[in-house]
Amino acid sequence: MARSASTNPASANSASTRSTNPAPVRENSALTKRSAGDAAVAAGPGRGGPRRRTARRRRLVDSVTIGAFLSPALLLFALLVLVPILYALYTSLFKWGGFGAPENFVGLDNFTTLLKDDVFLGDLWRGFVLIALSVGVQLPFALSMALLLNQRLRGRAFYRLLFFAPYVLSEVITGVLFTMIFSPDSGLADHALDQVGLGDLGITWFASSSTVLVTLFLVMTWKYFGFHMILYLAGLQSVPRDVLEAAAIDGAGAWQRFRYVTLPLLGPTIRISVFLSIIGAIQLFDLVWVITAGGPVHASETMAITMFQFGFKRYQVGYASAISVAMFLISFVFALLYQRYVLRRDLEGAVTSMRGRR
């Protein structure tokens, strides 16, 4: 009885030890399961990993959704843009009048003729003149008006609407309107010049090859400067006022604030405005066609006018297609170079990915 009693404390200690051991065992099993789960996730998509399969399924659903929403727009873009471009490139290789299937294959002869055509080379020069006038005169004028109308002026909303209204008018209405205004001897412009004693200056306008291009540019400025003015006004609204106030406190004058604060912050808007102005001058057609139809003696003709003349007046569709391809290549190359060297820092960081948001 004494021996058995002496062994009871040891058995009690072992029982208490066994009763306290399960907690570390459970912790070790939890660590083992966690490490096994991490290993399964890191093992790759082929060895389980529910998180990886869920992520792949989510990306698949996102891709299908994006494709479903983009497919109508891509289909319209292909039918209305890509197919006409490819067809124009195909027909430019033929001497074709526009009726039946093109059969007389001439290769690059239309393009070699194009480079020797004095009218087309003149179109390039006139387009360059219009671009220089637009960038050098029209856009600074629009910026000046935007700076003026950005101030606290009485009735500035009315003036903004007044200057933007010509852009809303169609080119046909604008062309007919200014044809009557600059009509020789009976137009409003000649009458106004007669009233101030300068009647001799108003007898040519669109009728002389020496003044037609400048007169057309005046009409273009009246028509399009309001659009660029609204762009600049939108850009000026984003310039922080506290920065301008800090510059004024530091002693900067009005010109210094514009030169070193407003103009750099307005840079992205100005670059976009210049791009739109140049592309518009390259593709100018309807306004010129309504007013002068390219005359007199090709003095106001543009590449689009020449293309229309050969395609729908002379029925030389193959040659007209070559002109359209040349216009496309000029615009495309200019857009690429402009984006690469001018808009580069404006586009940095603009591309985002859905994967980065997960």
C-alpha positions in Angstrom: 0.0 0.0 0.0 2.9 2.4 0.8 4.6 1.6 -2.6 1.5 2.2 -4.6 1.0 5.4 -2.7 4.5 6.5 -3.4 4.0 6.2 -7.1 0.8 8.2 -7.3 2.5 11.6 -7.5 4.5 10.6 -10.6 1.4 9.4 -12.3 -0.3 12.6 -11.4 2.6 14.6 -12.8 2.6 12.6 -16.0 -1.2 13.1 -16.3 -0.8 16.9 -15.8 2.0 16.9 -18.4 -0.2 15.1 -20.9 -3.0 17.5 -20.2 -0.8 20.6 -21.1 0.9 19.1 -24.2 -2.1 19.4 -26.8 -1.8 23.2 -27.2 1.7 23.1 -28.8 0.7 20.2 -30.9 -2.3 22.2 -32.3 0.0 25.2 -32.9 2.5 23.0 -34.8 -0.3 21.5 -36.9 -1.6 24.9 -37.8 1.8 26.0 -38.9 2.2 22.9 -40.9 -1.1 23.5 -42.7 -0.3 27.1 -43.4 3.1 26.3 -44.9 1.4 23.6 -47.0 -1.1 26.1 -48.2 1.6 28.6 -49.1 3.5 25.9 -50.9 0.4 25.0 -52.9 -0.1 28.6 -53.9 3.5 29.0 -54.9 3.5 25.7 -56.8 1.9 27.3 -59.8 -1.5 27.2 -61.6 -1.2 23.5 -62.5 -1.0 22.2 -58.9 -4.0 23.6 -57.2 -3.9 27.0 -55.6 -7.5 28.3 -55.4 -6.3 31.9 -55.3 -4.5 31.5 -58.6 -7.5 29.8 -60.2 -9.8 32.6 -59.0 -7.5 35.2 -60.3 -7.3 33.5 -63.7 -11.1 33.2 -63.9 -11.5 36.8 -63.0 -9.0 37.9 -65.7 -10.9 35.7 -68.2 -14.2 37.3 -67.3 -12.7 40.8 -67.6 -11.3 40.0 -71.0 -14.6 38.6 -72.3 -16.4 41.7 -70.9 -14.0 44.1 -72.5 -14.2 42.3 -75.8 -18.0 42.3 -75.7 -18.1 46.1 -75.2 -15.3 46.9 -77.7 -16.4 44.6 -80.5 -19.2 47.0 -81.9 -16.8 50.0 -81.9 -14.0 47.9 -83.4 -16.3 46.6 -86.1 -17.5 50.1 -87.1 -13.9 51.3 -87.1 -12.8 48.5 -89.3 -15.7 49.0 -91.8 -15.6 52.8 -91.9 -11.9 53.5 -91.5 -9.6 50.5 -92.1 -11.4 49.1 -95.1 -11.6 52.4 -97.0 -7.9 53.1 -96.3 -6.9 49.7 -97.6 -9.2 50.0 -100.6 -7.8 53.4 -101.5 -4.3 52.0 -101.2 -5.4 49.2 -103.6 -7.0 51.4 -106.2 -4.1 53.8 -106.1 -2.1 51.1 -107.9 -4.4 51.2 -110.9 -5.4 53.6 -113.7 -9.1 53.5 -113.0 -12.0 55.7 -113.8 -14.2 54.5 -111.0 -16.6 52.3 -113.0 -16.3 48.5 -112.9 -13.4 46.6 -111.4 -9.9 48.2 -111.5 -7.9 46.2 -114.1 -5.2 48.5 -115.6 -2.4 47.9 -113.0 0.2 50.7 -113.2 2.0 50.1 -109.9 3.5 53.2 -108.4 3.1 55.3 -111.5 0.3 57.4 -109.9 2.7 58.3 -107.0 5.6 59.2 -109.3 3.2 61.4 -111.3 2.0 62.9 -108.1 5.5 64.0 -107.1 6.0 65.7 -110.5 2.6 67.5 -110.5 3.0 71.2 -110.0 -0.6 71.5 -108.7 0.0 68.9 -105.9 3.4 70.5 -105.0 1.6 73.8 -104.8 -1.0 72.2 -102.5 1.8 71.2 -100.2 3.2 74.7 -100.2 -0.2 76.3 -99.6 -0.9 73.9 -96.8 2.4 74.8 -95.2 1.5 78.5 -95.4 -1.9 77.9 -93.8 -0.3 75.9 -91.0 2.3 78.6 -90.4 -0.5 81.3 -90.3 -2.6 79.2 -88.0 0.1 78.4 -85.5 1.7 81.9 -85.7 -1.4 84.1 -85.8 -4.7 82.2 -85.1 -3.6 80.3 -82.0 -1.9 83.3 -80.3 -5.0 85.4 -81.0 -7.2 82.7 -79.4 -4.9 82.5 -76.4 -5.0 86.3 -76.0 -8.8 86.2 -76.0 -8.9 83.3 -73.6 -6.6 85.3 -71.1 -8.9 88.3 -71.5 -12.1 86.4 -70.9 -10.6 84.5 -68.0 -10.6 87.8 -66.0 -13.5 89.1 -64.0 -15.3 91.0 -66.6 -19.0 92.0 -66.8 -20.7 89.9 -69.4 -17.8 87.6 -70.0 -20.2 84.6 -70.4 -21.9 86.4 -73.3 -18.6 87.2 -75.0 -17.5 83.5 -74.6 -20.7 82.4 -76.3 -20.4 85.1 -79.0 -16.8 84.1 -79.9 -17.6 80.4 -79.8 -20.8 80.7 -81.9 -19.0 80.7 -85.3 -17.5 77.3 -84.6 -21.0 75.9 -84.3 -22.0 77.0 -87.7 -21.4 74.6 -90.5 -18.7 75.2 -93.1 -21.3 75.6 -95.9 -23.1 78.4 -94.1 -19.9 80.1 -93.3 -18.7 79.8 -96.9 -21.9 81.2 -98.3 -21.9 84.0 -95.7 -18.4 85.2 -96.5 -18.9 84.8 -100.2 -21.6 87.5 -99.9 -19.5 89.6 -97.5 -16.5 89.7 -99.8 -18.5 89.9 -103.0 -16.7 92.5 -105.3 -18.2 96.0 -105.3 -21.5 95.0 -103.6 -20.2 93.1 -100.5 -20.2 94.4 -97.0 -16.4 94.4 -96.8 -16.1 96.7 -99.9 -18.8 99.0 -98.5 -17.0 99.3 -95.2 -13.7 100.1 -96.9 -15.4 102.7 -99.0 -16.7 104.4 -95.9 -13.2 104.8 -94.5 -11.6 105.8 -97.9 -9.9 102.5 -98.6 -12.1 101.3 -101.4 -9.2 100.5 -103.7 -8.1 97.7 -101.3 -11.4 95.8 -101.5 -11.7 94.9 -105.2 -10.0 91.6 -105.2 -10.5 89.4 -102.1 -11.3 85.9 -103.5 -10.9 87.0 -107.1 -7.1 87.5 -107.1 -4.5 84.9 -106.7 -2.4 87.3 -104.6 -5.1 87.8 -101.9 -7.3 84.7 -102.0 -5.2 82.7 -99.5 -5.0 85.5 -97.0 -8.7 86.2 -97.2 -9.4 82.5 -96.7 -7.2 82.5 -93.6 -9.3 85.4 -92.2 -12.4 83.3 -92.7 -10.7 80.3 -91.1 -9.7 82.4 -88.1 -13.2 83.7 -87.7 -14.6 80.2 -87.9 -12.1 78.2 -85.7 -10.5 80.5 -83.2 -13.4 80.2 -80.8 -12.8 76.5 -80.5 -9.2 77.0 -79.5 -10.2 79.8 -77.2 -12.5 77.4 -75.3 -9.7 74.9 -75.0 -7.4 77.5 -73.5 -10.1 78.7 -71.2 -10.5 75.2 -69.9 -6.8 74.9 -69.4 -6.7 78.2 -67.6 -9.3 77.0 -65.2 -6.9 74.3 -64.0 -4.1 76.7 -63.1 -4.0 77.0 -59.3 -4.8 80.4 -58.1 -2.6 80.0 -55.0 0.4 79.5 -57.2 -0.3 82.8 -59.0 -0.9 84.6 -55.7 2.4 83.2 -54.4 4.2 84.5 -57.5 2.5 87.9 -57.1 3.6 88.0 -53.4 7.1 87.2 -54.4 7.1 90.3 -56.7 6.4 88.8 -60.1 4.6 91.1 -62.5 1.7 90.2 -64.8 4.0 89.2 -67.7 6.3 87.2 -65.4 3.4 85.3 -63.9 2.2 84.5 -67.4 5.6 83.6 -68.7 6.9 81.5 -65.8 3.6 80.2 -64.2 0.6 80.2 -66.5 2.3 79.3 -69.8 4.2 76.2 -68.5 1.0 74.9 -66.8 -0.9 75.6 -70.0 1.6 73.7 -72.1 -0.4 70.4 -72.5 -3.4 72.3 -73.7 -1.4 74.4 -76.2 0.3 71.3 -77.6 -3.1 69.6 -78.2 -4.4 72.8 -79.8 -1.4 73.0 -82.2 -1.9 69.4 -83.1 -5.6 69.9 -84.0 -4.8 73.0 -85.9 -2.1 71.4 -88.1 -4.2 68.3 -88.8 -7.2 70.5 -89.7 -5.1 72.6 -92.1 -3.8 69.5 -93.9 -7.3 68.1 -94.4 -9.0 71.4 -95.2 -11.7 71.0 -97.8 -15.3 72.0 -97.3 -14.8 75.7 -96.4 -12.5 76.2 -99.4 -14.7 74.3 -101.8 -17.8 76.4 -101.0 -16.0 79.7 -101.3 -13.5 79.4 -104.1 -13.5 75.7 -105.3 -9.7 76.0 -105.3 -9.6 79.0 -107.7 -8.6 81.3 -109.1 -6.1 79.2 -111.1 -5.4 76.8 -108.3 -4.4 79.7 -106.0 -6.4 78.4 -103.0 -6.4 74.7 -103.9 -5.6 72.2 -101.1 -4.8 68.5 -101.3 -8.4 67.6 -100.5 -9.7 69.9 -103.3 -7.2 68.3 -105.8 -8.3 64.8 -104.8 -12.0 65.8 -105.3 -11.3 67.4 -108.6 -9.6 64.3 -110.0 -11.9 61.8 -108.4 -15.3 63.3 -109.1 -14.8 65.8 -111.9 -12.2 64.1 -114.1 -13.0 60.5 -113.1 -9.4 59.6 -112.5 -10.1 57.7 -109.3 -6.8 55.8 -109.2 -4.9 59.1 -109.2 -7.3 60.6 -106.7 -6.7 57.5 -104.5 -3.0 58.2 -104.7 -3.6 61.7 -103.4 -5.7 60.4 -100.6 -3.0 57.9 -99.6 -0.4 60.7 -99.6 -2.7 62.8 -97.4 -3.1 59.9 -95.0 0.7 59.2 -94.9 1.5 62.9 -94.2 -1.1 63.1 -91.4 -0.1 59.7 -90.0 3.7 60.4 -90.0 3.1 63.8 -88.5 0.9 62.4 -85.7 3.4 59.7 -84.8 6.3 62.2 -84.7 4.3 64.7 -82.8 3.3 62.2 -80.2 6.8 60.8 -80.0 8.7 64.1 -79.5 6.1 66.7 -78.4 3.4 64.9 -76.5 5.7 62.3 -74.9 5.8 63.8 -71.4 2.1 64.6 -71.5 1.3 60.9 -72.2 3.7 59.4 -69.7 1.8 57.6 -67.0 -1.5 57.9 -68.9 -1.7 54.2 -69.7 -3.1 52.2 -66.9 -3.8 48.5 -66.5 -6.6 46.7 -64.8 -4.1 44.2 -63.4 -2.4 47.0 -61.4 -5.6 47.7 -59.6 -6.0 44.2 -58.1 
